Amino acid sequence: MAVKIRLKRMGMKGEPFYRIVVADSRTPRDGRFVEEIGTYNPVKDDKAITLDVERAKYWLSVGAQPTQTVKTVLKKGGAID
């Protein structure tokens, strides 16, 4: 099973809000997930990021692959150096 760390879209049309989730790579974007490790709101001025850094580091250590966007968010959140 290939595990990915990716964004799950929430919010209304024109006002996206994302949850950072760990999911099987075969599931749909907004489908089932294994664990939610944070949120990302690109609409706010400060691009609000809340992240459980310990869980993110754990999932990266066991081989979960972040998407390109999530990799950027994890760097800003302090989970990746």
JOWOUR-V310331 format. One record per pair of residues at least 4 apart in sequence whose C-alpha atoms are under 8 Angstrom apart, sorted by the first residue. I is the first residue (numbers start at 1). GAP is how many residues later the second one is. Records with the same first field share a line. If there is no record, write none. Layout:
I->GAP / GAP
This chain:
1->23 / 24
2->22 / 23 / 62
3->19 / 20 / 21 / 22 / 60 / 61 / 62
4->18 / 19 / 20 / 21 / 60 / 61 / 62 / 63
5->15 / 16 / 17 / 18 / 59 / 60 / 61 / 62 / 65
6->14 / 15 / 16 / 17 / 60 / 61 / 63 / 64
7->11 / 12 / 13 / 14 / 22 / 63
8->10 / 11 / 12 / 13 / 21 / 22
9->7 / 8 / 9 / 10 / 20 / 21
10->6 / 7 / 8 / 9
11->4 / 5 / 6 / 7
12->4
15->28
16->25 / 26 / 27
17->22 / 23 / 24 / 25 / 26
18->21 / 22 / 23
19->17 / 18 / 19 / 20 / 21
20->16 / 17 / 18 / 19 / 20 / 50
21->12 / 13 / 14 / 15 / 16 / 17
22->11 / 12 / 13 / 14 / 15 / 37 / 42
23->4 / 9 / 10 / 11 / 12
24->9 / 10
27->4 / 5 / 6
28->4
37->14 / 15 / 16 / 18 / 19
38->11 / 12 / 13 / 14
39->10 / 11 / 12
40->7 / 8 / 9 / 10 / 33
41->6 / 7 / 8
42->5 / 6
43->4
44->4
49->24 / 28
50->27
51->5 / 26
52->4
53->4 / 24 / 25 / 26
54->4 / 25
55->4
56->4 / 23
57->4 / 22 / 23
58->4
59->4 / 5
60->4 / 5 / 6
66->4 / 5
67->4
68->4
69->4
70->4
71->4 / 9
72->4
73->4
74->4 / 5 / 6
75->4 / 5 / 6
